[in-house]
Amino acid sequence: MNRKLPQISHVLGNALRRGALIAVVILGVPEVCFSQEVWYELENATLQQINISKAVSGYSGTGYLTDITSDKSKATFELSFDKSELYALYLGFRSPSGDKEFLLRINGEVIKGRLPQTNSFSSIKIGKIALKKGINTFVFEKGWGWYELDYLRMTRTKIQPISTPEDKLIDTAATAETQHLFAFLRSVYGKKMLSAQQTLDDVHYILNQTGVTPAIANIDLMDYSPSRVAFGAHAAPLVEDAISWTKQGEKTGIIGTSWHWNAPTYLINTPDHEWWRGFYTHATTFNFADALADTGSDNFHLLLRDIDAIAIQLKKYQSAHIPILWRPLHEASGGWFWWGAQGPEAYKKLWKLMVTRLRDYHHLHNLIWVYTTGDKDWYPGDEWVDIIGHDIYSEKGSSFSSQWDETLTPFNGHKMVALTESGTLPVPDVIEKYGTWWSWFSLWSGDFVRDLTQAELTEVFTHPLVINREDLPDWEDGIYTSIKQNNKVEQSSYNIIAQNFPNPFNPSTVISFTLPNAEHVRILIFNSVGKKVALLLNQRISAGKHQVGWKAADKSSGIYYYVIQTPTFSITKKMVLIK
């Protein structure tokens, strides 16, 4: 049904009550908004397989949206703005059936976020959106469903600078390499993102597709869990392969390590609850809260046994002087893993047990502790965590701004935040537009990588805002700058017209630039490890526009840098050769 006329009158009424200035054009034309704050009552949207209710008190307006349970559920409305600006979004909601995820499309851009469980109507910030001048289309879809929506509030905002995170690790005895890695991450935080990829196989796949290598390779110690080993699981030589990978080539790669911890005991092991699903809550009856409550119990000692088994693997890294981005006990607040099944207090106790067991008992000092966020009630505390991570499975093109706010705000910016698992690649230009500067991003493995086109992978992994392995400085030696971090264009009378075109290229590309005056110009080409491979120009040339071509038929695929030099100026830019 068409709800335009009630929509207009109600939006105007709410605007007047809040002192906002909204110019409204009737007869079906979208509202034109000039106010600092725009408040939209969602019961006035055009609804599809969604109902309006007044059954629960505490809502604003004339009702709220309920029965959002169908894949066809939609609430659609349009607003017209007088100019393009960035807005912060706040959603009025109720989620009595537990934590849920909403889905909102604005002009096709996807915003997803978590709605925490609440029996009463509440408000939550859901991110930022760059609204355009003119008509903007808003569509709420089901997401997970089984929640209720009241209103959408929008306020003008600006990108806030990234606060400086803490500069000390929770381990005061951390190895020099571990301190250097942490310092390097801090040095680029809020400026660029490191690339990462789950599994060594998919790291190599990214290299073959794009010509560049993710800076971070993530592996999982799942099959080192003793209860999996008992059923014949055999992970070796996974850790040895990861160690070998870090030392290949000119640049030292970075390793991230997680652990899908198979429950120590009480595996159900029936169809759909098989032993190899033992990290899931539904596949075990193990109650770790009871085990933690009785430190003399067999089950408590099984917890220690499993942590000790993983310590053996982590010590291999330490012996090789390799620090680890260590991400255990992830996604606990979702409840789908057994370490989240007994609530936040038991979880925090288990986290602290793992820290003290690995750091203080096993003297592992090469670990940077990465906590994958949930509700703040689950957070072990600043003294127990080095970096905050968020696992996000959204749709292509998502800004992740909702999850960014959800991750950053509760922890007051004390810690760096990372996109520790992702179902889709972030768009670096969107990340820059919204200021959602994840320390690193890590695409999940398998089809999440293989279903992307070569162009999609190349666009992200070769973006100037992304640091790959080839771009890393010698961080293990305490050197935190490289070509990639220092290639910002300085103010000058020179105007570099464009990136080389085409880019990526095979086998030829053209470099364009403009000189305001006649100058002696050199153009050099370097490979990813800084070796000069070509000198394209070395002479005095006239003022004006110029183009210089490079034929790379005899060169291998990969990242290259071209450097334009004059007696007073130098600039470096990246290009990618893919054969």
C-alpha positions in Angstrom: 0.0 0.0 0.0 1.1 3.6 -0.6 1.7 5.4 2.6 3.0 8.7 1.2 0.4 11.2 2.6 0.5 9.8 6.2 4.3 9.7 5.9 4.6 13.4 5.0 2.4 14.6 7.8 4.0 12.4 10.4 7.6 13.4 9.4 6.6 17.0 9.6 5.0 16.5 13.0 8.1 14.8 14.4 10.3 17.5 12.8 8.3 20.3 14.5 8.4 18.5 17.8 12.2 18.3 17.6 12.8 21.8 16.3 14.1 20.5 13.0 13.6 22.3 9.7 12.3 20.1 7.0 10.8 21.4 3.8 8.0 19.0 2.6 6.5 18.7 -0.9 3.2 16.8 -0.9 1.6 14.7 -3.7 4.1 11.9 -3.5 7.3 13.9 -3.9 10.0 12.8 -1.3 10.6 15.1 1.6 13.4 17.6 1.2 15.6 17.8 4.3 17.6 20.8 5.4 18.0 20.1 9.1 21.0 19.1 11.1 18.9 16.2 12.3 16.4 14.1 10.4 14.0 11.8 12.2 12.0 9.3 10.2 9.3 7.1 11.7 9.6 3.7 10.0 5.9 2.9 10.3 5.4 5.5 7.5 7.5 3.6 5.0 6.1 1.6 2.2 5.9 -1.9 3.7 6.1 -5.4 2.2 5.5 -8.4 4.4 6.0 -6.3 7.5 3.3 -5.3 10.0 2.8 -2.3 12.3 2.2 -2.9 16.0 1.4 -0.8 19.1 1.4 -3.8 21.5 4.6 -2.9 23.4 4.9 0.6 25.0 8.0 2.8 24.7 8.0 3.4 20.9 7.9 6.9 19.3 5.4 8.0 16.7 2.3 6.0 16.0 3.7 2.4 16.1 6.6 0.2 15.2 7.5 -2.4 12.6 7.1 -6.1 13.6 6.9 -9.5 12.0 10.2 -8.9 10.1 10.6 -12.6 9.4 10.3 -13.1 5.6 13.1 -12.9 3.0 10.7 -10.6 1.2 10.2 -8.3 4.1 11.0 -4.7 3.1 10.4 -1.2 4.4 11.1 1.4 1.7 11.1 5.2 1.8 12.8 8.2 0.1 14.2 11.4 1.4 15.6 14.3 -0.6 18.5 16.3 0.8 19.6 19.8 -0.2 23.3 18.9 -0.5 25.6 16.0 -0.3 26.9 15.4 3.3 28.0 12.7 5.7 25.4 11.6 8.2 25.6 9.4 11.3 22.8 6.9 11.6 20.9 5.9 14.8 18.2 3.1 14.8 15.4 2.8 17.2 14.7 -0.9 17.8 13.7 -3.7 20.1 15.2 -7.2 19.9 13.6 -9.4 22.5 14.7 -12.7 20.9 18.4 -12.3 21.4 21.1 -10.5 19.4 20.1 -10.0 15.8 21.5 -8.5 12.6 19.7 -5.9 10.5 20.2 -5.0 6.9 19.7 -1.5 5.4 20.4 -0.5 1.9 20.9 3.3 1.2 21.2 4.1 -2.5 22.3 0.5 -2.9 25.1 0.7 -0.3 24.8 -2.0 2.3 24.8 -1.3 6.0 24.7 -4.3 8.3 25.0 -4.3 12.1 24.2 -6.1 15.3 21.2 -5.3 17.4 21.8 -6.4 21.0 19.1 -8.3 22.9 16.7 -5.9 24.7 13.1 -6.3 25.8 12.5 -2.5 25.7 12.8 0.0 22.9 16.4 1.4 22.6 18.6 3.3 20.2 21.9 2.3 18.7 24.4 4.0 16.3 24.6 2.0 13.1 27.3 3.7 11.3 27.7 6.5 8.7 26.4 7.2 5.2 27.3 9.7 2.6 23.9 11.0 1.4 23.7 12.6 -2.0 22.0 15.8 -3.0 18.6 15.0 -4.2 16.6 11.8 -3.7 18.0 9.1 -1.5 16.4 5.6 -1.3 16.3 3.7 2.0 15.3 0.0 2.1 15.3 -2.1 5.3 15.4 -5.8 4.6 15.2 -8.9 6.8 18.8 -9.5 7.8 18.5 -12.1 10.5 14.9 -10.9 11.2 12.9 -11.4 14.4 13.5 -7.9 15.7 11.3 -4.7 15.7 12.1 -1.3 14.3 10.9 2.1 15.5 12.7 5.0 13.7 15.8 6.0 11.8 17.5 9.2 13.0 20.2 10.9 11.0 22.6 13.7 12.1 25.2 15.5 10.1 28.7 14.4 11.1 32.3 14.5 10.0 35.1 11.9 9.9 36.8 11.8 13.2 40.6 11.4 13.3 41.8 8.0 14.5 42.9 8.3 18.1 46.3 7.0 19.0 46.1 3.5 20.4 48.1 2.2 23.4 51.8 1.7 22.7 52.5 -1.1 25.1 51.8 -4.8 24.8 50.1 -6.7 27.7 53.3 -8.8 27.9 56.0 -6.6 29.4 58.5 -9.3 28.5 57.6 -9.4 24.8 60.4 -10.3 22.4 62.1 -7.5 20.4 60.5 -8.8 17.2 57.0 -8.8 18.8 57.5 -5.3 20.0 58.7 -4.2 16.6 55.7 -5.8 14.8 53.3 -4.0 17.2 55.1 -0.7 16.7 54.9 -1.1 12.9 51.2 -1.8 13.1 50.7 1.4 15.2 52.9 3.4 12.7 50.5 2.8 9.8 47.2 2.6 11.7 44.7 5.1 10.5 46.7 5.7 7.3 46.7 2.4 5.4 45.5 -1.2 5.8 47.5 -4.3 5.7 46.3 -7.1 3.6 45.8 -10.6 5.0 44.4 -13.9 3.8 43.2 -17.1 5.5 45.2 -20.3 4.6 48.5 -20.5 2.9 46.9 -22.0 -0.2 44.7 -18.9 -0.6 47.7 -16.6 0.0 49.4 -18.2 -3.0 46.2 -18.0 -4.9 46.0 -14.2 -4.3 49.6 -13.9 -5.5 48.8 -15.8 -8.7 45.8 -13.7 -9.4 47.1 -10.3 -8.6 50.9 -10.4 -8.7 51.1 -9.4 -5.0 51.3 -11.3 -1.7 49.1 -10.6 1.3 51.2 -9.1 4.1 49.7 -11.4 6.7 49.0 -15.2 6.3 46.5 -16.6 8.7 46.5 -20.2 9.8 44.3 -22.2 12.2 45.6 -24.7 14.8 42.3 -26.6 14.9 43.8 -30.0 14.0 46.4 -29.7 16.8 43.5 -30.0 19.3 44.1 -33.2 21.4 40.5 -34.4 20.9 40.9 -34.2 17.2 44.3 -35.8 17.2 42.6 -38.7 19.1 40.4 -39.3 16.1 43.3 -39.2 13.7 43.6 -35.5 12.7 47.1 -34.6 11.6 48.0 -30.9 11.1 51.7 -31.1 10.7 53.6 -29.6 9.0 51.3 -26.6 9.0 53.3 -24.5 11.5 56.6 -25.4 9.9 55.1 -24.3 6.5 54.0 -21.0 8.0 57.4 -20.4 9.5 59.0 -21.1 6.1 56.6 -18.7 4.4 57.6 -15.8 6.6 61.2 -16.1 5.5 60.6 -16.5 1.8 61.8 -13.6 -0.4 63.2 -10.2 0.5 60.5 -9.2 3.0 59.5 -11.0 6.2 55.9 -12.0 6.1 53.5 -11.7 9.1 51.7 -14.7 10.6 48.2 -14.6 12.2 47.1 -17.7 14.1 43.6 -18.7 15.4 42.4 -21.8 17.0 39.1 -23.5 16.5 39.5 -25.4 19.7 37.8 -28.8 19.6 36.2 -29.3 23.0 38.5 -31.3 25.3 35.9 -34.0 26.0 32.2 -34.8 25.9 32.0 -34.8 22.1 28.5 -36.0 21.0 29.8 -37.6 17.8 26.5 -38.4 16.1 25.3 -37.4 12.7 25.4 -33.6 12.3 27.3 -33.5 15.7 30.4 -35.3 14.5 33.7 -35.2 16.5 35.2 -32.8 13.9 32.5 -30.3 14.7 33.6 -30.3 18.3 34.4 -26.6 18.4 30.6 -25.9 18.0 28.3 -25.7 21.0 25.9 -28.1 19.4 28.5 -30.8 19.1 29.6 -31.1 22.7 28.1 -31.1 26.2 31.4 -29.9 27.7 30.7 -27.2 30.4 33.9 -25.2 30.8 32.3 -23.0 33.4 32.1 -26.0 35.8 35.6 -27.0 34.9 37.0 -23.5 35.7 35.1 -23.5 39.0 36.9 -26.6 40.2 40.6 -26.3 39.5 41.2 -29.8 40.9 38.8 -31.4 38.5 39.7 -33.7 35.6 38.0 -31.3 33.2 40.0 -28.3 34.4 43.2 -30.3 33.8 41.9 -31.2 30.3 41.7 -27.4 29.6 45.3 -27.1 30.6 46.3 -30.1 28.6 44.8 -28.6 25.4 46.4 -25.2 26.0 49.7 -26.9 26.7 49.4 -28.8 23.4 49.0 -25.6 21.5 51.9 -24.0 23.4 54.2 -26.6 21.8 53.3 -25.2 18.3 53.5 -21.6 19.4 57.0 -22.2 20.8 58.2 -23.2 17.4 57.4 -19.7 16.2 59.2 -18.2 19.2 62.3 -20.3 18.5 62.3 -19.0 15.0 62.0 -15.4 16.3 58.6 -15.0 14.7 55.8 -13.0 16.5 52.2 -14.0 16.1 49.0 -12.1 15.8 47.3 -14.6 18.2 43.5 -14.8 17.9 42.0 -17.5 20.2 38.5 -17.9 21.6 36.9 -15.8 18.8 33.2 -14.9 18.3 32.3 -16.0 21.8 29.3 -13.8 22.3 27.5 -15.5 19.4 27.2 -18.6 21.4 27.9 -20.9 18.5 31.3 -22.0 19.8 31.5 -23.8 23.1 33.7 -21.2 24.7 30.8 -18.8 24.5 28.1 -21.2 25.7 28.3 -20.3 29.4 28.2 -16.6 29.2 30.6 -13.6 29.5 31.9 -14.2 33.0 33.0 -17.7 32.3 34.5 -16.7 29.0 36.6 -13.9 30.5 37.9 -16.3 33.1 38.9 -18.8 30.3 40.6 -16.0 28.3 42.6 -14.9 31.4 43.5 -18.6 32.1 44.9 -18.9 28.5 46.9 -15.6 28.8 48.5 -16.6 32.1 49.1 -20.2 31.0 50.9 -19.3 27.8 52.6 -16.1 28.9 53.6 -16.9 32.5 53.8 -20.7 32.6 55.1 -21.4 29.1 57.0 -18.1 28.8 55.6 -17.4 25.4 56.5 -13.8 24.7 55.9 -13.7 21.0 52.1 -13.3 21.1 50.1 -10.2 20.2 46.7 -11.0 21.8 43.8 -10.3 19.4 40.3 -10.3 20.9 37.4 -10.8 18.5 34.7 -8.4 19.7 31.2 -9.1 20.9 29.2 -7.2 23.4 31.4 -5.2 25.7 30.3 -7.4 28.6 32.5 -10.1 27.1 35.7 -7.9 27.0 38.4 -9.3 29.3 39.8 -5.8 29.9 42.6 -3.6 28.5 45.2 -5.3 30.5 44.4 -8.6 28.8 44.0 -7.6 25.2 46.4 -6.0 22.6 44.2 -5.5 19.6 40.4 -5.6 19.0 39.1 -7.6 16.0 35.7 -7.9 14.3 34.5 -10.8 12.1 32.1 -9.4 9.4 30.2 -11.3 6.8 28.5 -8.6 4.7 27.7 -8.0 1.0 30.0 -6.5 -1.6 30.5 -2.8 -1.4 29.7 -2.6 2.4 31.3 0.3 4.2 31.5 -1.7 7.4 30.8 1.7 9.2 28.3 0.1 11.5 30.6 -2.6 12.7 33.5 0.0 12.9 31.5 2.1 15.4 30.4 -1.1 17.2 34.0 -2.2 17.5 35.7 1.2 18.2 33.3 3.1 20.5 32.9 0.7 23.4 36.6 0.4 23.9 37.3 4.2 23.8 39.9 3.9 21.0 42.5 2.5 23.4 43.2 -0.4 21.1 43.8 -0.8 17.3 41.0 -2.6 15.6 41.2 -5.1 12.7 38.8 -6.8 10.3 39.9 -10.2 11.4 37.5 -12.2 9.2 35.5 -11.0 6.3 33.1 -12.6 3.9 33.9 -9.9 1.3 36.7 -7.5 0.5 36.6 -4.0 1.9 36.6 -1.2 -0.7 39.6 1.0 0.2 38.1 4.1 -1.3 35.0 3.6 0.8 37.2 2.9 3.9 38.9 6.2 3.3 35.6 8.0 2.8 34.2 6.8 6.1 37.4 6.7 8.1 37.0 3.0 9.0 40.7 2.3 9.1 41.0 -1.4 10.1 44.6 -2.3 10.9 44.3 -5.2 8.5 41.5 -7.1 6.7 41.4 -10.8 6.2 39.1 -12.5 3.6 37.9 -16.0 4.6 39.1 -18.9 2.6 37.7 -21.2 -0.2 34.8 -19.8 -2.1 35.0 -16.5 -0.4 38.2 -16.0 -2.4 37.7 -18.2 -5.5 34.3 -16.7 -6.3 35.8 -13.2 -6.8 37.1 -12.2 -10.2 40.7 -11.4 -10.9 39.7 -7.8 -11.4 37.9 -7.6 -8.0 40.9 -9.1 -6.2 43.4 -6.9 -8.1 41.5 -3.7 -7.5 41.7 -4.2 -3.7 45.1 -5.9 -3.2 46.9 -3.4 -5.4 45.2 -0.3 -4.1 47.6 2.4 -2.9 46.0 2.3 0.6 46.8 -1.4 1.0 50.1 -2.7 2.3 51.1 -6.1 0.9 54.1 -8.2 1.8 56.2 -6.6 -1.0 55.5 -3.2 0.5 56.6 -4.1 4.1 59.6 -2.4 5.6 62.1 -4.4 7.6 59.8 -4.3 10.6 61.5 -7.1 12.4 64.6 -4.8 12.7 62.5 -1.9 14.0 62.3 -0.1 10.6 58.8 1.1 10.0 58.8 3.0 6.7 59.0 1.8 3.1 58.2 3.0 -0.4 54.6 2.2 0.1 54.3 4.2 3.3 56.1 7.3 1.9 54.6 7.7 -1.5 52.3 10.6 -0.8 52.4 13.4 -3.3 54.1 16.5 -1.9 53.0 20.0 -2.8 54.8 21.0 -6.0 54.3 22.9 -9.2 54.4 19.5 -11.0 51.2 17.8 -11.8 51.2 14.1 -12.3 48.2 13.7 -14.6 47.3 10.1 -13.9 48.4 6.8 -12.7 50.0 4.8 -15.5 47.4 3.5 -17.9 46.4 0.8 -18.2 47.0 -0.5 -14.7 47.2 -3.5 -14.2 48.8 -4.0 -17.6 50.2 -6.6 -19.9 52.8 -6.1 -21.3 52.9 -2.3 -22.0 51.8 0.8 -20.1 52.0 4.6 -20.5 53.1 7.1 -17.9 51.7 10.7 -18.3 53.0 13.8 -16.6 53.1 17.6 -17.0 56.0 20.0 -16.6 55.4 23.7 -16.0 59.0 24.5 -17.1 61.7 22.8 -19.1 63.6 20.5 -16.7 66.0 17.6 -16.7 63.8 14.5 -15.9 64.6 10.9 -15.1 62.0 8.2 -15.0 63.2 4.9 -13.4 61.4 1.6 -12.8 62.0 -0.5 -9.6 60.7 -3.9 -8.7 59.0 -4.8 -5.5 62.3 -5.3 -3.6 63.8 -2.0 -4.7 66.0 -3.2 -7.5 66.1 -0.9 -10.6 64.9 -2.7 -13.7 64.7 0.1 -16.3 65.6 3.7 -17.0 62.9 5.2 -19.3 64.0 8.8 -19.5 67.2 10.8 -18.6 67.2 14.1 -20.4 66.1 17.7 -20.4 62.6 18.0 -21.8 60.3 21.0 -22.6 57.4 22.3 -20.5 54.0 20.8 -21.2 52.4 17.4 -21.3 54.4 14.3 -21.9 54.0 10.5 -22.2 56.5 7.8 -21.8 55.8 4.1 -22.5 57.2 1.0 -20.9 57.3 -2.4 -22.5 57.7 -5.1 -19.9 57.4 -8.2 -22.1 60.6 -9.7 -20.5 59.5 -9.0 -16.9 57.7 -11.3 -14.5 54.3 -10.5 -13.0 54.3 -8.4 -9.9 54.4 -4.9 -8.4 56.6 -2.3 -9.9 57.3 1.3 -9.0 58.0 4.2 -11.3 59.9 7.2 -10.0 59.9 10.6 -11.7 62.8 12.7 -10.6 63.9 16.3 -11.3 66.7 18.3 -9.6 64.1 19.5 -7.0 61.4 16.9 -6.9 60.7 13.2 -6.8 57.5 11.2 -6.8 56.9 7.4 -6.7 53.8 5.5 -7.9 52.9 1.9 -8.1 51.9 -0.2 -11.1 51.1 -3.9 -11.5 52.1 -6.2 -14.3 49.9 -9.3 -14.7 50.7 -11.9 -17.4 
